[in-house]
């Protein structure tokens, strides 16, 4: 059990699929059900369930604060929550339930991984982000994201090309050939001028212009 209390009710992929289908069948914004992606923004950017709410957060540790600042969004709603493998939903759904504003809270048992095993062409579209050198895996051909530079459809992440930045960037092959391989203008300037001021004492960083301009906890109410 989570430190916040009991997590949401587990739904197997078949049950979750039926719930999502019901939401999509309603086809309007007045639905009393919210399909909630509790992953980080760079994960949901390249793949997500149709008509989901995907918080623009950079770390899952920010999720409780996101809930606190958006409580009215969840009031009297049924929430269907999902993540990559189901682990984050255990903590996330328990925290959401602890706020006592939702009508019901459910979570996808086994996460997107298990869902795609059962429904590779189901309601999850795009790629699934994974935390290894592949960055993404696919089960369908949809591309829901685009190149950071030219805006054309693209969903294959690469690391920012500066040595001290560990941000991910979506840069298509055409733009990469032109030298656009960085995550933000400040890093791109370093690439173009070849001033990579690195040393043995410097370490990869998560903060740069990309994150400095992003609200830590976005409000969706």
C-alpha positions in Angstrom: 0.0 0.0 0.0 1.2 3.5 -0.8 2.2 5.9 2.0 -0.8 8.0 0.9 -3.3 5.2 1.4 -5.0 2.8 -1.0 -4.2 3.1 -4.7 -6.9 3.2 -7.4 -8.8 0.1 -8.5 -6.8 -2.0 -10.9 -8.3 -2.5 -14.4 -6.8 -5.2 -16.7 -6.1 -4.1 -20.3 -9.5 -5.4 -21.6 -11.4 -3.5 -18.9 -9.4 -0.4 -19.4 -9.9 -0.6 -23.2 -13.7 -0.7 -22.7 -13.6 2.3 -20.3 -11.6 4.3 -22.8 -13.9 3.3 -25.6 -16.9 4.5 -23.6 -15.2 7.9 -23.1 -14.4 8.3 -26.8 -17.9 7.3 -27.7 -19.3 10.1 -25.7 -17.3 12.4 -27.9 -17.7 15.6 -25.9 -15.9 17.7 -23.3 -18.7 17.4 -20.7 -17.7 13.8 -19.9 -17.5 13.0 -16.2 -14.4 10.8 -16.9 -10.8 12.0 -17.2 -8.2 9.8 -18.8 -5.0 10.8 -17.0 -1.4 10.2 -18.1 0.8 10.5 -15.0 4.1 10.3 -16.9 6.5 13.1 -17.7 5.9 15.5 -20.6 8.6 14.0 -22.8 7.0 10.6 -22.5 3.5 11.6 -23.4 4.7 13.9 -26.1 5.6 11.0 -28.4 2.7 8.6 -27.4 -0.5 8.7 -25.4 -4.0 7.5 -25.2 -6.5 9.3 -27.4 -8.2 12.3 -25.7 -6.1 12.0 -22.5 -5.0 14.7 -20.1 -1.2 14.8 -20.1 0.2 17.1 -17.5 3.2 19.1 -18.7 5.5 18.0 -15.8 9.2 17.2 -16.1 9.4 14.8 -13.1 7.0 12.4 -11.5 8.0 13.9 -8.1 6.1 17.0 -9.2 2.8 15.0 -9.7 1.5 15.5 -6.2 1.9 19.3 -6.5 0.2 19.2 -9.9 -2.8 17.4 -8.3 -2.9 20.0 -5.5 -2.9 22.9 -7.9 -5.6 21.4 -10.2 -8.0 19.8 -7.7 -11.1 21.4 -9.3 -10.2 19.6 -12.5 -10.8 16.3 -10.8 -13.7 17.2 -8.6 -16.6 14.7 -8.9 -14.8 13.0 -11.8 -14.1 9.4 -12.6 -10.3 9.1 -13.3 -8.7 6.5 -15.5 -5.0 6.7 -14.8 -2.1 5.1 -16.7 1.7 5.1 -16.8 4.4 2.9 -18.5 4.3 -0.2 -16.3 1.8 0.6 -13.6 4.3 1.5 -10.8 3.9 5.3 -10.9 0.1 4.8 -10.9 0.3 3.0 -7.5 1.6 6.2 -5.9 -0.1 8.7 -8.1 -3.6 7.2 -7.8 -3.2 6.8 -4.0 -2.3 10.5 -3.7 -5.2 11.5 -5.9 -7.6 9.4 -3.8 -6.2 10.9 -0.6 -7.5 14.3 -1.8 -11.1 13.0 -1.6 -12.4 15.0 -4.6 -12.8 12.3 -7.3 -15.8 10.1 -7.7 -13.7 7.1 -8.6 -10.1 6.4 -9.4 -8.9 3.5 -11.6 -5.5 2.6 -12.9 -4.3 0.4 -15.8 -2.9 -2.8 -14.4 0.5 -3.5 -15.9 0.6 -0.1 -17.6 0.9 0.7 -21.3 3.3 -2.2 -21.8 0.5 -4.7 -20.9 -2.1 -2.8 -22.8 -0.1 -2.8 -26.0 0.4 -6.6 -25.7 -3.3 -6.9 -25.9 -4.2 -4.0 -28.2 -1.2 -3.0 -30.4 -3.6 -1.0 -32.6 -5.8 0.2 -29.7 -6.4 3.6 -28.3 -2.8 4.2 -27.4 -1.3 6.0 -30.4 2.4 6.9 -31.1 5.4 5.4 -29.5 6.1 4.2 -25.9 9.0 6.0 -24.2 11.4 3.6 -22.5 14.3 4.4 -20.2 17.2 2.9 -22.2 19.3 3.7 -25.3 16.3 3.1 -27.6 14.2 5.9 -26.0 11.1 4.7 -27.7 9.4 1.5 -29.0 6.5 1.3 -31.4 3.4 -0.8 -31.8 1.6 1.3 -34.4 2.7 3.7 -37.2 1.2 6.9 -35.8 3.6 9.9 -35.3 2.0 12.4 -32.9 5.0 14.6 -32.2 7.1 16.8 -34.5 10.6 18.0 -35.1 11.7 20.8 -32.8 13.2 22.8 -35.7 11.1 22.3 -38.8 7.8 21.1 -37.4 7.5 18.0 -39.6 6.3 14.8 -38.0 9.1 13.1 -36.0 9.2 11.1 -32.8 12.7 9.7 -32.4 14.6 11.3 -29.5 18.3 12.0 -29.4 20.4 13.5 -26.6 21.3 17.2 -26.9 24.6 17.4 -28.7 26.3 19.5 -26.1 28.4 17.5 -23.7 27.1 18.9 -20.5 23.4 18.7 -21.3 21.3 15.6 -20.9 18.0 16.9 -22.3 16.3 15.0 -25.1 15.5 16.6 -28.4 13.3 15.7 -31.4 15.3 16.7 -34.4 14.6 15.0 -37.8 17.4 13.7 -40.1 17.1 16.7 -42.4 17.5 19.2 -39.6 20.3 17.1 -38.0 22.2 17.2 -41.3 21.9 21.0 -41.1 23.5 21.0 -37.7 20.4 21.4 -35.6 21.1 18.9 -32.9 20.7 20.8 -29.6 17.7 21.0 -27.3 17.4 24.8 -27.1 18.9 28.0 -28.6 21.5 28.4 -25.9 22.8 24.9 -26.5 22.6 25.2 -30.2 24.8 28.3 -30.0 27.4 26.3 -28.2 27.3 23.6 -31.0 27.6 26.2 -33.8 30.5 28.1 -32.2 32.2 24.9 -31.1 32.7 26.3 -27.6 32.0 23.2 -25.6 33.4 24.2 -22.2 33.7 20.8 -20.6 36.1 19.4 -18.2 36.5 16.4 -15.9 34.8 18.4 -13.1 31.7 19.2 -15.0 28.7 16.8 -15.0 25.7 16.4 -17.3 22.9 18.7 -16.2 19.1 18.5 -16.4 18.6 22.2 -16.3 19.0 24.5 -19.3 16.9 27.0 -21.3 14.4 24.2 -22.0 13.5 23.8 -18.4 14.2 27.3 -17.2 11.3 28.6 -19.2 8.9 25.7 -18.3 6.5 26.1 -15.4 7.4 23.6 -12.7 3.8 22.8 -11.9 1.4 23.8 -14.8 -2.2 24.6 -14.0 -4.8 23.0 -16.2 -8.0 24.3 -14.5 
